[in-house]
């Protein structure tokens, strides 16, 4: 019996208590069969393969499926196989723990694993509290390129510099569940339980660097969970440490994966699901992160342009008097809050003999304080910009100005 037959057979006797009971799902065996066919058609034209791994469910599926297929001889080995892990430190702790186990396992198998971290000043909290850039939002999403895509691109560039031959990057992008869906929605990492960053890597890696390929593009969310929570655990397919990923997200359909308490998601149930798992109660203080992000978006913590800003060609910008960076007081408040959350989690973790977390390490805290001391602002901003709470005459995009009525009443 070959590997695909084995998968079909296993699929037939898989547990009935499916998390989503996807009655119309394609069998995992069929998905794997198409992955094998696609890999044979596309990936075998390349000498070196890099798997972009974040510890989320989609990239974990790619890693485990591809390595399993190589082990079983279903696809030929490339000259080089590299797994690159984007370590943002912001992923949910159970996923970070699963990623550590996974990387240890891959290294024991002789597979090269590279852990990629953003440069110091680009890291999530250093950028926010050191440079003063407000928390990311749907209208200002600086985080994904900065903490995931750009560091991964740089690491790939470094690693392949000496390689002879063609390089292919494998990502965890999926579109299988709704073929009519606009690709841009899928790539935005906000639907279909997508994994933040994978779509960007799929589309934004420079073509002169490597081509990209999505070997589980046709898999549905149910297929991914079936693989991670059932088949990947079976000895026939490598006994992978993926149960913790499935447990962490298992009860919530359509769950995306990304940073803990991501500010771009209105109701991100991921942390709540983890807290209900048991054994992770010490993570409760992390719920304070989203509260902090929402607070920091308010005018009382930010600067504002006074009006009259122009483009390079001299015409007026449309978003006059826009709000901008965090004040120094807000940054220090944010830093203290995150350090307090980190301390609370780690104190509770120590009491329970559970793994702690690192949101901001000592070197990052020192760099944040240094940047604040140096009075660092984002490009085009300075201390002389007014606080966003100051009442200003209204500056319209056409250049007209509407004076504040009752200026005396507001005391300015
Ligand atoms: S998960 Fe959210 S906060 Fe993290 S990189 Fe993606 S969009 Fe940004």
Boltz pocket constraint, residues with backbone or C-beta under 6 A from the ligand:
constraints:
  - pocket:
      binder: B
      contacts: [[A, 90], [A, 136], [A, 141], [A, 143], [A, 144], [A, 147], [A, 148], [A, 196], [A, 197], [A, 257], [A, 258], [A, 259], [A, 262], [A, 263], [A, 264]]
      max_distance: 6.0
